């Protein structure tokens, strides 16, 4: 377990991903604009009527904004982690890490559901699953998770010269808090920090993407059972 955690979150693989000064400035401008636009759309989407068509349109629009911002910013890398004697694409490890996060959040949910005000914040999010199509919401959750990581751990991470794990996590939390839901903000702190460390260790977006979608899809189906 110690080796698994160290290789997934801490050991930095050697790589050369340096941008020219011009490319780096472009990343910074694109990231600054997109995070503001995306935060606004996210806040708007979670204030729409659950189950309404407008919500689905807003969610798809948001994924498009994050993904477009990521690819417009410049090169993106998949990344590698240590596999013993060789470096490998991170696939199994980030999925297992996502499942570990699911276990932690499930245990936390058992406590949160007993605290009325906090449970209400969670229930307000779950209304979108209760009132709408769970299948459509799962597809949106899948692609939104990919798009968020392409932007926050791809474009934005590469645009920050110092302490990118800290600043991308902070940006992710601030953007999430545009929803007005403090429980989503709390989840963003943990998920953002873990995905940021994965990006730092692997040098790419593949590990954060796999952890994010494993966690988000699992919570989408488990939370309604815990708060029913």
C-alpha positions in Angstrom: 0.0 0.0 0.0 2.8 2.4 0.9 4.5 1.8 -2.5 1.2 2.1 -4.3 0.5 5.5 -2.7 4.0 6.8 -3.1 4.1 5.9 -6.9 0.6 7.3 -7.5 0.9 10.6 -5.5 4.5 11.4 -4.7 7.3 10.0 -6.8 7.8 12.4 -9.7 8.7 10.7 -13.0 11.4 12.4 -15.1 10.0 14.4 -18.1 10.7 17.5 -20.2 7.5 19.4 -20.8 8.8 22.9 -20.9 6.9 25.5 -22.9 8.4 28.5 -24.7 7.7 31.9 -23.0 5.0 32.7 -25.6 3.3 29.3 -25.1 3.4 29.7 -21.4 1.8 33.1 -21.5 -0.9 31.8 -23.8 -1.7 29.0 -21.3 -2.0 31.6 -18.5 -4.4 33.9 -20.5 -6.6 31.0 -21.7 -6.7 29.4 -18.2 -7.7 32.7 -16.6 -10.5 33.4 -19.0 -11.9 29.8 -19.1 -12.0 29.3 -15.3 -14.1 32.5 -14.9 -16.5 31.5 -17.7 -16.7 27.9 -16.5 -17.4 28.9 -12.9 -20.2 31.1 -14.0 -21.8 28.3 -16.1 -21.4 25.8 -13.3 -23.1 28.1 -10.8 -25.9 28.7 -13.3 -26.4 25.0 -14.1 -27.0 24.0 -10.5 -29.5 26.7 -10.0 -31.7 25.3 -12.8 -34.8 23.1 -12.2 -33.8 19.4 -11.6 -34.7 17.2 -14.5 -35.3 20.0 -16.9 -33.8 20.0 -20.4 -32.0 23.3 -19.8 -29.9 21.7 -17.0 -28.7 19.0 -19.4 -27.8 21.7 -22.0 -25.9 23.7 -19.4 -24.0 20.6 -18.2 -22.9 19.7 -21.8 -22.0 23.4 -22.4 -19.8 23.3 -19.2 -18.0 20.2 -20.4 -17.4 21.8 -23.7 -16.0 25.0 -22.1 -13.5 23.0 -19.9 -12.4 20.8 -22.8 -12.1 23.7 -25.3 -10.0 25.7 -22.8 -7.8 22.7 -22.2 -7.0 22.1 -25.9 -6.7 25.8 -26.7 -4.1 26.2 -24.0 -1.5 24.1 -25.7 0.0 20.6 -25.5 -1.5 18.0 -23.1 0.3 14.9 -21.8 -1.0 11.6 -20.7 1.8 11.0 -18.2 3.5 7.9 -16.7 4.2 6.5 -13.3 6.9 4.1 -12.0 6.0 0.5 -12.6 9.2 -0.9 -11.0 11.9 -1.0 -13.5 10.0 0.8 -16.2 7.5 3.7 -16.5 4.0 2.9 -17.5 0.7 4.6 -18.3 -1.3 5.0 -15.1 -4.5 3.0 -15.4 -5.1 0.5 -12.6 -3.5 2.7 -9.9 -5.7 5.8 -10.4 -8.9 3.6 -10.6 -8.0 1.9 -7.3 -7.2 5.4 -5.8 -10.6 6.6 -7.0 -12.3 3.6 -5.3 -10.4 4.4 -2.1 -11.8 7.9 -2.2 -15.2 6.4 -2.7 -14.8 4.4 0.5 -13.7 7.5 2.4 -16.6 9.5 1.1 -19.2 6.8 1.9 -18.0 6.7 5.5 -18.2 10.4 5.6 -21.7 10.4 4.2 -22.9 8.2 7.0 -22.0 11.0 9.3 -23.2 13.9 7.1 -26.7 12.4 6.7 -27.2 12.7 10.4 -26.4 16.4 10.4 -29.5 18.2 9.0 -28.1 21.3 7.4 -25.2 19.4 5.7 -27.6 16.6 4.6 -29.8 19.3 2.9 -26.8 20.4 0.8 -26.2 16.9 -0.4 -29.9 16.3 -1.0 -30.2 19.4 -3.2 -27.5 17.9 -5.5 -29.2 14.5 -5.5 -32.4 16.0 -6.7 -30.9 16.2 -10.2 -30.5 12.4 -10.1 -34.0 11.8 -8.5 -35.9 14.1 -11.0 -34.0 13.5 -14.2 -32.6 10.6 -16.2 -29.9 8.8 -14.3 -28.5 7.3 -17.5 -28.2 10.7 -19.1 -26.7 12.2 -15.9 -24.1 9.4 -15.8 -23.0 10.1 -19.3 -22.8 13.8 -18.5 -20.9 13.0 -15.3 -18.4 10.9 -17.2 -17.6 13.5 -19.8 -17.6 16.4 -17.4 -15.1 14.6 -15.2 -12.8 14.1 -18.2 -13.2 17.8 -19.2 -12.6 19.1 -15.8 -9.3 17.2 -15.4 -8.2 18.2 -18.9 -8.6 21.8 -17.9 -7.6 22.0 -14.2 -4.9 19.4 -14.2 -4.0 19.9 -17.8 -4.2 23.5 -19.0 -4.3 25.3 -15.7 -1.7 23.2 -14.0 0.7 23.8 -16.8 0.0 27.6 -16.6 1.1 28.0 -13.0 4.9 28.3 -12.5 5.0 27.6 -8.7 3.0 25.4 -6.4 0.5 24.2 -9.1 -1.1 21.5 -6.9 -2.1 24.1 -4.4 -3.3 26.8 -6.8 -5.2 24.4 -9.2 -6.9 22.9 -6.2 -7.8 26.3 -4.9 -9.1 27.3 -8.4 -11.1 24.1 -8.6 -12.7 24.7 -5.2 -13.5 28.4 -5.9 -15.1 27.4 -9.3 -17.2 24.7 -7.5 -18.3 27.1 -4.8 -20.0 29.1 -7.5 -22.8 26.6 -7.1 -23.4 27.9 -3.6 -23.1 24.3 -2.2 -20.5 24.0 0.6 -20.5 20.2 0.4 -19.5 20.2 -3.2 -16.8 22.7 -2.3 -15.5 20.3 0.5 -15.5 17.4 -2.0 -13.6 19.6 -4.4 -10.8 20.2 -1.8 -10.2 16.5 -1.4 -10.6 15.4 -5.0 -8.7 18.4 -6.3 -5.7 17.8 -4.0 -5.5 14.1 -4.9 -5.8 14.7 -8.6 -3.3 17.5 -8.4 -0.8 15.2 -6.7 -1.4 12.6 -9.4 -0.7 15.2 -12.0 2.5 16.2 -10.3 3.7 12.6 -10.0 2.8 11.4 -13.4 3.3 14.5 -15.5 0.0 14.0 -17.3 -3.8 14.0 -17.2 -4.6 10.3 -17.5 -4.3 9.5 -13.8 -6.4 12.4 -12.6 -9.1 11.6 -15.2 -9.4 8.0 -14.2 -9.5 8.8 -10.5 -12.1 11.6 -11.1 -14.5 9.6 -13.2 -14.2 6.5 -10.9 -15.1 8.6 -7.9 -17.8 10.8 -9.5 -19.7 7.9 -11.2 -19.5 5.8 -8.1 -20.8 8.6 -5.9 -23.6 9.3 -8.4 -25.0 5.8 -7.8 -24.2 5.4 -4.2 -25.2 8.6 -2.6 -28.9 8.3 -3.5 -28.9 4.9 -1.6 -27.3 6.5 1.4 -29.6 9.5 1.6 -32.8 7.8 0.5 
